[in-house]
């Protein structure tokens, strides 16, 4: 998985929850959060090395607080983190946007050593001092966030500290959080893969998850959706190819349609099984509002 892109998507989809969880930011109610366009940054920075993940501008329309720029970077391996690069980027960004209200935040996926601050001086005086907020996911207790209402925390449960024997429970809480806190079907589909990838369940753990959480789901809607999502993505992950993931999504769509409309005509089944990823995504958006199976796959 491209960890950088995965976290960038997560932060852009859930900026307030991300700032609350990763940076401990509070008082964001009523604030407008917008990403700073990377095209603007590249005109000044030029270097790919100094291009950061997600700068977010937080503004309060009522003017009760000055606008703040949160600079959020995901770093998988702490040993690769450069505090000089981060400081340089924040200075460039502050100059570009003409602000001193800049808060750097770094999310470390794995454990390791890294510098916590940077001080430049001559031994007698400090002329530049720089530090940042950091979140070490691998040191955060998953137990604390099992039932959190913060969706970013719930999605990251597999990345948090927990004993291996509780991995299945943590995975189940993450998936339940996604389905409970995110009503949008497309985002559910999107982030079930995020959870699945970071949980990286072994075959015996997949079997445990199915036995303890799927077989007991019954007719509960959330349980059904969790089952279908997990099965579709698991197929794609096990086959390790885009074709496998596509087949899994086609099977998922078939199961949902049969659940809602009953047995499908063979020609319709074959059309779904042979569809490309774009068509499958479009059809999955229609399933909740379609009156008949033909309405789902209409041109």
N, C-alpha and C positions, 0 to 999 in steps of 0.2 A: 504494500500500500504506500502511496505517496503521502506521508504523514503531514508534510507542509501543506499540501492542497486540502487534505481532509480537515485539518484544523482551521484553515482559512475559510472553507465553506461553513464550518460550524459557527465560527465567530460572526460571519456575515449574515447567516440565517437567524442567529439568536444573540445579537450584540449586547442587549441589556443583561441577559442571563450570564453571558460570558464575562462581562465586566464585573458583575456581582460575584461570580464564583472565582475567577482567576485573579482579580485585583482587589476584591473586598470592597468594591465601590457600592455606595449606598446613596439614597436620595435621588435616584434616577427617574422617579415617577414624574411624568409630564415632560421629560426631556426628549429631545429629538436627537437620534444617533444616526449619523451618516458616515459611510466610508469615504476617505480621501482618495480621489482617483489616482491610480498608479501612474497614469500617463503624465499627470502634472509633476509627479515626483521624478520620473525618469528624465524629464527635460532638464532638471537641475543636477540630479545625481549621476545619471549616465551609466554608472557602474552596476553591473548585475550583482556584484558582491555586496553592495550596500543597499540593495533593494529589500525592504522589510515586508513582513507578511501583511498585517492589517492595521493601518492607521484609522482610528475612529474619532470623529469630531462629535462631542456631546454638547448640545446647546439647550438652554432653558428659555423657551419663548417668552415667559413672563419676566425674564431678566433678573430673577432672584439670585442667580449665580453666573459668573463669567464662564464663557465657553472653555471647555477643556479638551485637549487632544490626547487620547490614549493610544500609545504605540504598542501594539501587541505582537510579539514574536513567539513562534513555536520552535523549540530546539529539541530534537530527539535525543542527541547525545550531548550532555553537559560539557564534555571535553572539547567539543567543536565550537563552543560559544565564545564569541569575541566581544568583550565589554567595550573595547575601543571602537569596534564597528558600530555597536549600538549607540554609544555616546556621539560618534560622528554623525550618524543618521539623525539623531534627535536634534542636534545643533543645526543641521541642514534644513530639517523640517520646520524648526522654530523660525529660522530666517525666511524660508519660503512663504510661510503662512503668517509671518509677523506676529508671533505670539510667544509668550514665556510660559503659558499654561500647558505644559507637556508632561505626561505621565508615562514612562516606559514600563512595560510589563513583559515578562518572559515566562513562558510555560515550558517546563522541562518534562519530557515524557518519561525519561529513565533516570535512575539515580547516578550520581557522580559528583565530582568536585568542580566548582566554578568560582570565579572571583565575584565577590558581592559588592564591591565598590571600586572606584578609580579615583586616585588623588594625584594631582600633578603639582609639583612645587620644587623648592630648592633645599629641602631638609629643615628649613626654619619656618617657612610660610607655605600654606596650601593655596594655590591660585585657581585651581579648578577641582571641584569635588563632584562626583557623579555616582549615583546609585539608582537602583530600580526595584520595582516590586517583582517578586518571583513566586511561582507556584510549582512545587515539585510533586507532580501527580503520583509518582511511585511511593511517596512518603505520606500521602494523605490517606487517612483511614476510610476505607469503603463503608465500614459499619456506620459511620456518622451520616452518610448520605444515602443509605439504602431506600429511604422513603422521602427524599428531598423533593420539594416542589420546583426546584431549579432544574430545568431540562438539560442544561449543559453538564451539571453535576451527575445527573442520572445516566446520561450517555457515556460519561467517562468512568463509570464505576469499574469496568474491567481494567482500566489503567491505574486504579488506586491500589493501595496496599491491602492485601487480604491473603489468608492462607489458601493454598491450592485446593484444599478439600472443600472450600466454600465457593470455588469458582462458578459452579453451576448456579448456586443461589444468587451470586452477584450478577451473573449474566441474566437470570430471570428478572431480577429487580430492574436492571437497565432496560430490558425490552419492555417490561410493564410500564416503566416510566415514559418511554417513547410513545407507547400506544395510549397512555392516559393523558399525558400533557400535550401531545401534538395531535390535533384533530385532522390535519391535512394528510390525505392519503399519499400524495407524492413524497412528502417529507418523511412519512413513515417508511416508505419503500427505500428512500435514500439513506436513512440513518440506521436501518436495521443492518445494513452492510458494515457501517462504521462499528457498531457494537460487536457484530460477529467477527470482524477482522481482529479487533483488539482482544476479544475474549479468547480466540484461538483454541476452542474446545478440542480436547482429544476425543477419539471415537467413543471411549467408555463414558466420557462426560456428556457427549451428545445423546447417548442412550439413556443416561440418567435424567437429562433434561426432558427428553420425550416422555419417559415413564412418570416423572414427578409433576410435570407442568402441562404437558400436552394431552396425555390420556385422561387427565382429570378435568380438562377444560369444558367438556360437555357441550351444551348449546350456547354457552356464554359468548357473546359477540367478540369481546376483546380476546378471549381465549382462542376463538376460531381464527381471527386475523393474525394473532401471534403465531399460531401453528402454521398457517399458510405462508406467512412471510419467512419464517425460519426455514421451512422446507424448501422454498424456492431459492433462497440465498445459499442454503447449505449445499444444494445441488451444484450451483455455480461454483462455490468455493472448492468443493471436492474435485470437480472436473478440472479446475484450474485454467479454464479457457473462457473467452467471451461467448463462444458457442454454448458452452455448458450453462453459463449464467442466463443466456437468452432462453434456453430450453426450460430452465427452472422458472423463469418469469412467465413463460407461456403456460406451463403446468399450473402455476399459481392462478393465472387469469381464468383458466378452465375450471379450476376448483371453485373459485368464487362465483363464476357464472352458473355452474351446476347447482351450487348451494342456493342461488337466488331464483333461477328459472327452471330448474329440473334438468333432466337428460337433454343433451344437445345433439343436433343432427350431425352425422358423420362429416359432411362437407364443411360444416362450420368449425368442427374440431380441427380438421386438417388445415383450414385456413389460419386458425390461430397458431397452431404448432409450426407453421411455415412462415409466420410473420416476422418482420425485422424488429429491432429494438424500438425504433421510433413509433411504429404502429402499435406495438404492445403498450408503450407508455400512453399513447393517445387513448387507446381503448380502455385502459385501466382507469382513466379519469372519468369515463362515461358510465361505469358500471353502477354507480350509486343512483344515477338519475334515469337510466334507460328503462323504458317500459317493457321491452322485449329483447331477447338476445340479439336479434338482427340490428337493433338500434345501437348496440355497442360497437359493432364492426362496420357500420355503414360508411360509405366513402364520403 
